[in-house]
Amino acid sequence: MLDDPVALKSKKVEDSPPASSAAPVLVTGSSGHVGANLVRRLLDDGVRVRVLLRRESPSESVAGLDVERAYADIRDLDATRRALEGCQGVYHCAAKVSTIDGNRAHKRELFECNVLGTRNVLQAAREAQAGRVVVTGSFSAVGYHLDDPSAPSDESMQFYPMDRTMPYERTKVLTEHECLRAVAAGQDVVIATCCAVVGGADFGPSRLGRTLCDYSHGKLHAYVDGGFAFVAARDIVQGHLLCMEKGRTGQKYIFATEYKTISEIIDLYEEVSGVPRPNRRMPAPLMYVFSEVASFYLSRFHPKFPQRFTPGAIRLLQQRRHADTGKAQRELGYQPTSIRAAVHEAYAFHYQRNAIRNPAAKQPNWNGDGADSARAQEEVGMATDAQSS
């Protein structure tokens, strides 16, 4: 997913030599964590890929890759139509991700990018007869047991709008509504529901990626405990491919790898980096009050300042939500891997791209499958070569 809104327009598609003679698959949000990993998997599988980019946005995530590039704003229907010409199959991963309430402009931006942008992608795909569209959903748009939020949630549970919710969560619920509207009109759409992503090819970086880098530099002095359902990058990518191949039209499937507490995640950060973990655990009620004040001030006077412990993030962590992936396993054959391996892959990626410079931090040495550190070096090398050429 993208950390920023899709905000540029273009009138053409720039082609690189195609990976195959078949029609290209379109991927939106290739600058985001899910999209960047998905593009790499598709290329590894020999699929011809067209990525939808914003001309002024960083393109490091696709630097050096053999992909076609389309420049468009998904809020611009005509530009999106042009980007989809000749495509067969669409992965719509683009979205603006946020855990803050923000001001009126921020909320409108979320709505236009996530809801109206999805509507445009679906309409353009329908008009282009591009076939199935797999849309990246969010676990935060899945409901939970009102008396026990930590009980496993499945796809049948309806979002509860009466509690305080983040604007992002509401837009992802409306995104699903747009998908169902398209299905009612006869379109082939499947939703791949994503939990908190951990893994490599995190060029943004994501919130979790920034936290890992900050931890490795010794900047994380305390933490708020809680928990959430995490998904390895390779698992959510596999989930998207399974949705495209086997998913039932109009259905959504939850993809998670493991539930982890924040304390367990920090244990993994200590394992990969060698940097001692903080022992100070801040009381959640105290941090919630502090985050309310800090977020209100920063959102209005310093809107570009990154916020880590927001009221929305703390609320989600305190719900300790678990994900039920039974439907994806039964219907699609989904098999989750390991969050421990995903953390090692993430660390290798950030270390190799020099985002971790602490001399006290360990070099990556994970050999879970023998590929993560080598792949991180390859990705960083390709991006560096492309930028210097």
N, C-alpha and C positions, 0 to 999 in steps of 0.2 A: 504494500500500500504506500501512497505518497504522503509525505508529511505536509506538503503545501498544496493549494488548490491548482487544478489544471487551468491555466490562464493564458494560453497563447493560441494564435490562429495561423493557419497555413493553407496554401492552395495547391500543394503538390505532395507527392510521395517520392522520397529519394531512395532509389533501389541500389542495393549491393548485390553481388552475384548470389542467386538463390541457392539455398542448401539442397533443394530438390525441384523437380518440374511441377510438383503439385501446387495447388492454390495455397497461398500463405494463410497461416493462422494469425489473427490479430491479438496482441496482448496490450491492454492498457495498464498504466501504473508500473511500468518496467523499472522506474527509478526507486520504487518502494521495495520493502524486504521480501514480500511474497512474490511480486512481479519479477524481481531480479533473479530469484532462485528458479522461478518457473521458466523464464526464458532460457536459462542455462540447461535445464533438464530437457526442454523441447529440442534445443539444438543438439544435445547429446543423443537424443532419440532420432535425429535425422529429419526433424520437422522444419519446414520453411516458415520463418517467423517474421512478422511485421510488428514493430513496436510503435505505440502512439506516444509521442513526446511533446513537451513544451520547448519551444526554441530557446528560451532564456533560462531554462532549468538545467542543472548539472546533468551531464550525460555520461558520467563516469561508469554507471552501472551497465552500460551497453558498449563502452569503449572497447574496440578491438574485436567485437563479436560480429559474426556474419549474419546480420539482420537487415531487413528493410526498415527504413525510418519514415514515419508519417508524422507531420507536425500539425497539431490541431488542438483546439479547445473543446472538450466534451460538452461544454455549455453552449457551444455553437453547433447547431444541428447540421448545417450545410457543410462545415469543415469536417465533422464526424462522418457524414455520408461519404465524402471524398476519400477519407482515410480507409473506409471499409470496402471500397471498390475492389472486387475480385477476390475477397477473402472467403475462406470456408472454415468456420469455427472461430469463436471469440471467447477470450478469457478477459473478463472485466474486473481487474484488480484495483483500479484507481479509486482513491477516496482520500478525503482530507480527514486525518486522524487527530483527535484532540480529547484531552481529559479536563479541560477547563470550561467554565460557563461562558466566559468572554462577554464582550459587549454586543450590541445589536448587529454591527457589521460582521463580527465573527460568526454569529449565528446564521446570518443570511448566507455567508460564504459556505458554511457547512451544508446548508440546505441546497444551495445551487449546485455545488460540486457533487455531493453524494446522491441527492434525490433527482434533481433535474438532469444532472449529467448522466445518471444511470438511465433515465427515461430516453435521453437522446441516443445513447449507445444501443439500447434495445430497439428503438424505432429505426435507426440507421441499419442495424443488422437485419431487421425484418424486411426492410425495403430492398436491401442488397441480396436477399435470400442467402445469407451467410451461414445458415444452419444453426446448430446449437450454440447457445451463449451460456457460459458458466460464470456466475457472478460471485465474487468473494463477499460472504456475509460475515457478521460479527457475533461472537458468543454473547456479547453484551445485549444483543437484541433477542436473545432466547430467554424465556421466562424461567421462574424458579419457584420452589415450594415456599409459599408465603410464611409458613410457620417454621420452616427449617431451610433457609437459603443454601446451606451447605449440602443438602441432599442432591444427588446427581440429577442434572437437567437433561431432558431429551428434546427432540424436535417438536414434540406435540405440546410443549408447555408454552402458553401465551405470555407475551411481554406484559408486565404489570406497570401501567403508567401512573398509578396513584402515588407511588413513592417519589422522592426526589431523584431525578435522572439527569444525566448529562445531555446537552444538545446533540453530541455525537451519537449517543445511544438512540435518541429519537429519530435521527436521520437514517440510521441503519435499519430501524423498523420500517420507516417509510420506503427505504430502498427495496425491502422485501415486498412491500405492497406494489411497487412498480413492477417487480418481477411477476407477481401473480396477476396483475392487470394485463401484462403482455401474454402470459399463458392463456388467460381467458380469451384473448384475441387470436389464439391459435399458434403462438410462438413457442419454440422449444427452448425453455430456460430451466437451469438447475442452479441451486444455491449451495456453494461450498462454505460452510460456516467455520470461521477461523478463531482460534483462541490466541493467547499471547505467544508471539512467534520468537523462537530462539534458534540461532544458527548463523552461518556465514553469508557472504554476499550481501552484507548489511551496510550499504554505502551511505545511507542517510546521515548518521546512523539512526536506528530506531531508539525509542526510549530505553528499552532493555540494553541495546548496544551501548548507548551513552553511559548507562549505569555501570556496565561491566568495565568500560574504559575508566570511568571515574574511580571505581573500586580499585582497579589495578594501579592507579596513581596514588592510592592512599587517601582519597578525598571523601570516602564514605566513613563517617565517624560514628554513625548511629543508624538505626533502622526501625521501622514500624513493622511488627510481625503481622501476619495474615497469610493468605494463600490464594491461589488461582489455578485454573487449568491452563497449562502451557502446551504448545505444540512445536515440535521440531520442524525447522524449515523444510527438510526433505519430506516430512510427513504431510504437511499442508499442500506441498506441491503434488505429492502422490494422490492426495485427496482430490485436487482439481482434475488430474488426469483421469481418475476413476469416475468422477462426475461426468466428464465429457464422454467417456466410453460406455459406462454402465448405468449412470444415474437415470432415475425416472423423471420425466418432464413434470415441472411444477413442484418438485420435492426439494427439501433442503436436508443436508447431511452435516452433522457435527464432526469435526476432526480435531482431536486432542491427542497428546502423547502421554502426559502424566500430570497429576495434580502435585504441586509442590508448595510448601510454605516458603515464605521469604527467607526464613532462617536456613532452610535446606538449600535454597538458591545461593545464599551467601557462602554456605559450606563449599559449594561447587566452585564459586569464584575464588575462594581461598585455595582450593585444590589446583585449579588451572594456573593461577598467577603466583602462588607462593606468598602473597601479601596477607599478613594476619588479619583475620576478620574482626570487625568491631564487636565488642561485647555489650555495648550500651543499647538496650531496646527501649524505645520511647513509647509511653502509653498512647494507645490509639486515640482516646478521647481528647487528650491534650494536644496531640498533633493535628487532630481534626479542627479544633478551634484555631490553632495557629495557622493552618493552611487556609482556612476561610478568610482570615484577615489578609494574609500574604497574597492569596490569589486575587482577592478583590482589588488590592492596591496595584499589583503587577499588571493585571488585565487591563486596567484603565490608564495607567501612567507609563508602563513599560511593557506593551503588548508583545514585543518580540523576545522578551527575556524567557528562557526555557524554564518551565515549572515542572518539578519532579513530583513532589508530594502535594497533589491537589486534593480538594475535598472529594471529588469523584473517584480518584484513584484509591484513596484511603477507604472510601465506602465499599468499593469493589473488593479490596483485599480483606476487609472485615467480614464480608459475606462468605468468604472461603468457598467459592463455588466450584463444584465438581461437574465434569462433563460426562455424559453417557454416550459413548460412541458405538453402542450396540447396533444401531440401524446401519451405519456405514460399514461395520464389519459383516453383518449378515447379508446385506444387499450388494455391496460393492467389493467385498473381500479385503477391506482395509485392515492393515496390521501396523499398529504404532511401533515406533522404535525406542529411542532413549533420550531423555532430556540431558542426562549426563554427557552423552556423546555430542549432543547439540551445543552445549555450553563449551565443550572443548573445541568444536568447530568454529564457534563464534570467536573464541579467544584467539585461535590461530589466525583467523581472518583479520581481526583488528591489529594483532601484533605484526603481521606481515606487511600491512599497509601503513605501519608506523604511527598508528593512532594510540598505541601504548608505548611510551618512551621511558617509563620508570626503569632505571637500571637494576632495581631490586626485583623486578617482575621476571618470572621464569620464561625461558623460551618455550614455545609449544612443543610438547613431546607426546601427544596423544596418538596412540596407534590402534584405536578401536577398529578401524577398517583400513588403516594404512593410507587413506586418501585425503583426509581433511586438511592437513598442513600443506601437502603438495598442491591441492586445489586452491587453497588460499594464496599461495605463492603465484600460481598460474593466473588467477584473477587479478591480483595486484599488478603483476608484470604486464598483462595485456592492457590494463587501463593506463599504466604509466607510459607504455610504448605508444599507445594511441594518442595520448595527450601531447607527447613530445614530437610527434610526427607532423 
